[in-house]
């Protein structure tokens, strides 16, 4: 684990990378990392996240700046720009049920070859996917989903990279910490090793590659 | 009384003491304001908590404590936070007693469509597909018509949320229970006749001899 500055974070992320970005409507999203990606104008990004937030917040800002060529998400309703670019064929949108999105990411992170879920059976989500009857119930096969980078937000880290999330800002962050090839975490503070009670460490530092202190944004 | 409040009050009557409940954004959120006395329910929120409380008073908001609609919320004593995989383990895994969702259409099979209008409005399904598939009881809370057009139809022409039959439909006009035989009119709101309901419904209704008056 290495503590780096925002510019270095931006340098690491190349155009056309796939990014999984933590957060739920921008809560638990690394805003400063996103601002740096915009500042360095990284383009053609594939973004995986719960939602596309708002035009001026979180993932929404990347969409509004037209840096995203494809987004895999469960909800775009709070960001009219996403729908606009989707209809104009400027940004590909793959809508995935929220629980399925979480499990696809988790599957990648925990070494599973996919999952079978009843969610989406008989709907448009089923299109092109295997349906398997297991003990009388139909399930859809959903493949694992990983990314070049996981961009996460935690309340604090220690110098070993152990992470503690805050309240509902946890959401997709812990599962993405397992599924990104390179894991970069924006934190509000870095504290000495041992000062986070081991009971309260939500993600172990062994999963974290880089920490950047981004302030309370 | 405002139709939405009327619907919310009736839905609240369905909640039982001890239930774990997820309320959708919009009309369903109002249900929390009308829980009957003596009934204590626990609210689950998709973004990762059980024990969600009321909206905080001004000045007590926490940027990291929001509901699934992104609004500031609070935590009741005994609350817990978790990640999205666990949140949907509760939902999909059959641990959620009741989910209350809005609807664009419900049809004679009890199928719900509530996540997109092709070419017009594409918000996405969010957690709705998992909620309808996994919750023990699914209640649709919606106005009976949209701009005068019936929302209860023979067959949904909007994309379905799930092929699981919903358990109850509550509108300002009536309460309908989808069954294997079709849609059964269970209750009718004061001020409406059975013909009013029929005229505003584009599906066949099974009308029992005794249709109760819809309470609050």
Interface residues (C-beta under 8 A of the other chain):
Chain A: X24 X25 X26 X27 X28 X50 X51 X73 X74 X75 X76 X77 X78 X83 X86 X87 X93 X95 X97 X98 X99 X100 X101 X102 X103 X105 X106 X117 X118 X119 X120 X121 X122 X123 X124 X125 X155 X165 X166 X167 X168 X169 X170 X171 X172 X173 X174 X175
Chain B: X45 X46 X47 X48 X49 X62 X63 X64 X65 X66 X67 X68 X69 X70 X73 X75 X81 X82 X83 X84 X85 X87 X88 X91 X92 X119 X121 X122 X123 X124 X125 X126 X127 X128 X129 X130 X133 X134 X159 X160 X161 X162 X163
